[in-house]
Amino acid sequence: FGLRQFRSTPTEPVVAFPCNSSAMGDSYRRRVIFLGQSGAGKSTALNSVYNADVSRRGLESPARVGMTAKGVTSEMNNYITQSNTFLTDTIGFDDNRFDPLILAHEMRRVLRASQVGFTHIVLVMPLGRITAATRVYLAMLETIFGESYVTNLAMFISKCDDGTTAEDFMKVNSEDEDLAPLCKSLLSLPGDSPRVIAGSFMNHRNTDRDKVYYPDRLQTLRNIEKFLDTNLDCLSPPAGNSLEMIKDFLELVMRKVFMVTDTLGSVLGNMMTEHITIRNHFPECSVCLEGGYAEGNKAMQLSCNHIFHAGCLLRVSDLQVGCMSATIECPNCRAQAKYPGELLPLGFTASCAPPLEQNTCTVAEDA
């Protein structure tokens, strides 16, 4: 994309992006972000990984299928599993609905979410020639992480219901100035994990007809999981001025992808008066067999990484309310763990307020 390398000068306000979120800890073996345009199937792919299931039910939740920039303008969602995996679902662009303010909001959301430090990036794109939305995400990834993001990337070509292979897809896009060199870089990476994955999560409400699609869905999940099982270093944004990064991204996208120029001052001004909300979704508590984490009964993670309602742990361990230090047995794995464990936040609200040159950001735990 011809991005200029981002550097901060001594006069610029600097925002540090740590490799892990202090609120969530760094105990997660896999921290995965799913990116892709609206309708590409990224939430479906996330659900299959979260549930380790490709049944119709397993593909429909917990991530809401069909979430778009128009429908949900200010939320991203993290899904935490009992298998030590942290999955982030982003808001998809629609190829026919680009606006500088929407682009700026999404860039800012991904920057905020990236503070957790991602080990894997799954870029979901629909079968066919590369779309403008995919080019936007490629520009976003390179702006945030630099060229090193390729090391942590896999491209999932969705909706290959007719048996199209990764090789078929790359052949169709072999002359594309952005995709062709990217595919070449991905294929040159060491290891045998797939980096260009073609697959399908096609399903049918008729049980007998759905059995025909099931093997393809299962193979698709296995290929994605093989990539996610690759041990990769944590990838996080460098320290820098977040507003300058967003401005660079907007200028690049508007000029190179859409061939237009726009005044960015008002866009950045409007963006900084709003809030970003990122919500965390935790697995079902195995004590009460319910979810429903709330301010009065938060999620508590023990040192073995299993998560429960704080109240359920207190009850099942026969501890007194207010106990500040004890050793208990994990209800799941029976390992000895210190109590209390880490109370996990239900989410975050990040706000940045003008004047822009101050770039002052605050993060408050969401009730």
C-alpha positions in Angstrom: 0.0 0.0 0.0 3.0 2.3 0.1 2.5 3.4 3.6 5.1 5.7 5.1 6.5 4.3 8.3 4.9 5.9 11.3 7.1 7.8 13.7 6.3 10.1 16.5 8.2 13.3 17.1 9.2 14.7 20.5 6.4 17.3 20.3 3.7 14.8 19.6 1.6 13.3 22.4 2.4 9.6 22.6 0.0 6.8 23.4 1.6 3.5 24.4 -0.1 0.3 23.3 0.9 -2.5 25.7 1.1 -6.1 24.6 -1.7 -7.1 26.9 -4.6 -5.4 28.6 -3.9 -4.9 32.3 -7.6 -5.5 33.0 -7.7 -8.8 31.2 -4.2 -10.1 31.9 -1.9 -11.9 29.6 -2.9 -15.5 30.5 -4.6 -16.3 27.2 -2.7 -18.7 25.0 -4.5 -17.4 21.8 -5.7 -13.9 21.3 -7.4 -13.7 17.9 -9.1 -10.9 16.0 -11.5 -11.6 13.1 -11.7 -8.9 10.5 -13.8 -8.7 7.3 -16.5 -6.9 5.4 -20.2 -7.2 6.3 -21.6 -10.4 5.1 -18.3 -12.2 4.6 -19.0 -14.6 7.4 -16.5 -13.6 10.0 -18.9 -13.9 12.9 -19.9 -17.4 11.7 -16.2 -18.4 11.6 -15.7 -17.0 15.1 -18.7 -18.9 16.4 -17.3 -22.2 15.0 -14.0 -21.7 16.8 -15.7 -20.6 20.0 -18.0 -23.6 20.1 -15.6 -26.0 18.4 -18.8 -27.0 16.6 -20.1 -26.6 13.0 -23.7 -27.6 13.6 -26.2 -24.9 12.6 -26.7 -24.1 16.3 -22.9 -23.8 16.8 -22.6 -21.3 14.0 -25.3 -18.9 15.2 -23.9 -17.8 18.6 -22.5 -16.3 20.7 -21.5 -13.6 18.1 -24.4 -12.0 16.4 -24.4 -12.9 12.8 -25.1 -9.9 10.5 -23.5 -7.2 12.7 -22.7 -4.2 10.5 -21.3 -0.7 10.9 -24.8 0.6 10.3 -26.5 -1.6 12.8 -24.0 -1.5 15.7 -22.0 1.7 15.5 -20.0 1.7 18.7 -19.5 -1.9 20.0 -16.9 -4.5 19.6 -17.1 -7.8 21.5 -14.6 -10.1 23.1 -15.5 -13.8 23.6 -13.4 -15.6 26.2 -13.5 -19.4 26.2 -12.6 -22.0 28.9 -9.9 -23.3 26.5 -7.7 -20.3 27.1 -8.7 -18.4 24.0 -9.6 -14.7 23.5 -11.6 -14.0 20.4 -12.4 -10.4 19.2 -15.3 -9.8 16.7 -15.1 -6.5 14.8 -17.8 -4.5 13.0 -17.8 -5.2 9.3 -17.8 -2.5 6.6 -20.3 -2.7 3.8 -18.7 -2.3 0.3 -21.4 0.2 -0.6 -21.4 2.2 2.6 -18.1 3.9 3.1 -17.9 7.2 4.9 -14.7 8.9 6.3 -16.3 9.0 9.8 -17.2 5.3 9.7 -13.7 4.5 8.6 -12.2 6.6 11.4 -14.5 5.0 14.0 -13.6 1.5 12.9 -9.8 2.3 12.9 -10.1 3.7 16.4 -12.0 0.7 17.6 -9.4 -1.7 16.2 -6.6 0.3 17.7 -8.3 0.1 21.1 -8.9 -3.6 20.9 -5.3 -4.2 19.8 -4.1 -3.2 23.2 -4.7 -6.8 24.3 -1.9 -7.9 21.9 -3.1 -10.3 19.2 -1.3 -13.6 18.4 -3.5 -14.3 15.3 -5.3 -12.2 12.8 -8.0 -13.9 10.6 -9.0 -11.7 7.6 -12.3 -13.0 6.2 -13.1 -12.2 2.6 -15.8 -13.5 0.3 -15.1 -15.6 -2.7 -14.3 -13.6 -5.9 -12.1 -10.7 -6.7 -10.8 -8.6 -3.9 -13.3 -5.9 -2.8 -12.8 -2.3 -1.7 -13.7 -3.4 1.9 -10.8 -5.9 1.9 -8.4 -3.3 0.7 -9.5 -1.0 3.5 -8.7 -3.7 6.1 -5.3 -4.4 4.5 -4.5 -0.7 4.8 -5.8 -0.7 8.4 -3.6 -3.6 9.4 -0.5 -2.2 7.8 -1.1 1.3 9.4 -1.5 -0.2 12.9 1.1 -3.0 12.9 3.4 -2.3 9.9 4.4 -5.0 7.5 5.0 -7.4 10.3 1.3 -8.1 10.6 1.7 -10.7 7.7 3.5 -13.0 10.1 0.3 -13.3 12.3 -2.2 -13.3 9.4 -4.4 -15.9 7.7 -6.8 -15.1 5.0 -10.1 -17.1 5.1 -11.9 -17.1 1.7 -15.5 -17.8 2.7 -18.5 -19.0 0.8 -16.5 -21.4 -1.4 -19.7 -23.5 -1.6 -18.8 -24.8 -5.1 -15.5 -26.4 -4.0 -13.3 -23.5 -5.0 -9.8 -24.0 -3.6 -7.3 -21.5 -2.2 -5.2 -22.0 -5.4 -8.3 -21.1 -7.5 -8.7 -17.9 -5.6 -5.1 -16.9 -5.8 -5.1 -17.6 -9.6 -8.1 -15.3 -10.1 -6.4 -12.5 -8.2 -2.8 -13.2 -9.5 -2.6 -9.8 -11.1 -3.9 -7.8 -8.2 -1.4 -5.3 -7.0 -2.3 -5.7 -3.3 -3.4 -9.4 -3.0 -0.8 -11.1 -5.2 2.2 -10.0 -3.2 0.4 -10.6 0.0 -0.4 -14.2 -0.9 3.2 -14.7 -2.0 4.4 -13.5 1.4 1.9 -15.7 3.3 3.0 -18.8 1.3 6.6 -18.1 2.0 6.2 -18.2 5.8 7.8 -21.1 7.6 5.7 -24.0 9.0 2.9 -26.0 7.5 -0.2 -24.2 8.9 -2.5 -22.9 6.2 -2.3 -19.2 5.6 -4.8 -18.9 2.7 -7.8 -21.0 3.6 -10.7 -21.6 1.2 -13.8 -23.0 2.8 -17.5 -22.9 3.4 -19.9 -22.8 6.4 -22.9 -23.4 4.2 -25.8 -25.0 6.1 -29.4 -25.9 5.5 -32.4 -26.0 7.8 -33.5 -29.3 6.4 -31.5 -31.9 8.4 -31.0 -34.4 5.6 -29.8 -31.7 3.2 -27.6 -30.2 5.9 -25.7 -33.5 6.2 -24.3 -32.9 2.7 -22.7 -29.6 3.8 -21.4 -30.8 7.2 -18.1 -32.4 6.0 -17.1 -29.2 4.2 -17.9 -27.1 7.3 -15.9 -29.5 9.5 -12.8 -29.3 7.2 -13.0 -25.5 7.1 -13.0 -25.4 10.9 -10.1 -27.8 11.1 -8.0 -25.6 8.7 -8.7 -22.5 10.7 -7.9 -24.3 14.0 -4.6 -25.5 12.5 -3.6 -21.9 11.9 -4.7 -20.9 15.4 -2.7 -23.7 16.9 0.5 -22.2 15.4 2.6 -20.5 18.1 3.1 -16.9 17.2 4.5 -13.9 19.0 2.2 -11.3 20.4 1.5 -8.5 17.9 0.6 -5.0 19.2 0.8 -1.5 17.9 3.9 0.5 18.6 3.9 3.5 20.8 2.7 6.5 18.8 0.2 9.2 18.2 -3.1 7.5 17.6 -4.7 10.5 15.9 -1.8 10.6 13.4 -2.2 6.9 12.7 -5.9 7.4 12.0 -5.2 10.4 9.8 -2.6 8.5 7.8 -5.0 5.6 7.4 -7.9 7.9 6.2 -5.7 9.7 3.7 -4.3 6.5 2.3 -7.8 4.9 1.9 -9.5 7.9 0.5 -6.7 8.5 -2.0 -5.7 4.9 -3.0 -8.9 2.9 -2.6 -11.6 5.5 -3.4 -9.5 8.0 -5.5 -10.9 11.0 -3.7 -9.6 13.6 -1.3 -11.5 14.8 1.7 -11.1 17.3 4.5 -10.2 15.2 7.6 -10.4 17.9 10.3 -14.1 17.7 10.9 -14.0 13.9 10.7 -11.4 13.6 13.5 -13.2 16.2 15.5 -16.5 14.4 15.4 -14.9 11.1 16.1 -13.2 12.2 19.3 -16.4 13.4 20.9 -17.9 9.9 21.0 -17.2 6.7 23.0 -16.0 3.2 22.1 -17.6 0.4 23.9 -16.0 -3.1 24.0 -18.0 -5.8 25.8 -16.6 -9.1 27.2 -18.5 -12.3 26.9 -17.6 -15.1 29.3 -18.3 -18.9 29.1 -21.1 -20.5 31.1 -20.4 -20.9 34.8 -20.0 -24.7 35.3 -21.3 -24.3 38.9 -24.7 -22.9 38.2 -24.7 -23.8 34.4 -25.7 -20.2 33.6 -24.1 -17.1 32.1 -25.6 -13.8 33.0 -22.6 -12.1 34.5 -23.5 -8.8 36.0 -22.1 -6.0 38.2 -23.4 -7.7 41.3 -22.0 -11.2 40.3 -19.0 -10.7 38.2 -16.8 -13.2 36.4 -13.9 -14.5 38.4 -10.9 -16.2 36.8 -8.8 -18.6 38.9 -5.1 -19.2 38.3 -5.9 -22.3 36.2 -7.8 -19.9 33.9 -11.3 -21.3 34.5 -14.0 -18.7 34.9 -17.0 -18.7 37.2 -19.5 -16.4 38.9 -17.7 -14.9 41.9 -20.7 -15.7 44.0 -20.8 -19.3 42.9 -17.1 -19.8 43.8 -17.8 -18.4 47.2 -20.7 -20.7 47.8 -19.2 -23.9 46.4 -16.0 -23.4 48.4 -17.8 -22.8 51.7 -16.0 -19.5 52.2 -17.3 -16.6 54.2 -18.3 -13.4 52.5 -15.3 -11.0 52.6 -12.7 -13.8 52.6 -9.5 -12.2 51.4 -7.2 -15.1 51.1 -7.7 -18.9 50.8 -6.7 -21.9 48.7 -9.6 -23.6 47.0 -10.2 -26.5 44.6 -11.2 -25.4 41.1 -14.7 -26.9 40.4 -13.7 -27.7 36.8 -10.2 -29.2 36.9 -9.7 -29.8 40.7 -6.5 -27.9 40.7 -5.5 -25.9 43.8 -6.0 -22.2 43.2 -5.7 -19.0 45.2 -8.9 -17.2 46.2 -10.0 -14.6 45.3 -9.1 -14.9 41.7 -9.0 -12.1 39.2 -12.3 -10.2 38.7 -12.8 -9.7 35.0 -14.5 -6.5 33.7 -17.8 -6.8 31.8 -16.4 -4.4 29.2 -14.8 -1.0 28.7 -15.8 2.4 27.6 -13.0 4.5 26.1 -13.5 8.2 25.5 -11.2 10.8 23.9 -12.2 14.4 24.0 -11.0 17.5 22.2 -8.9 19.5 21.9 -7.3 17.0 19.5 -3.7 18.1 20.0 -3.9 16.9 23.6 -5.0 13.4 22.5 -6.1 12.7 26.1 -7.8 9.3 26.4 -9.5 7.7 29.4 -10.7 4.2 29.9 -13.4 3.4 32.4 -14.6 -0.1 33.3 -18.1 -0.6 31.9 -20.7 -1.4 34.5 
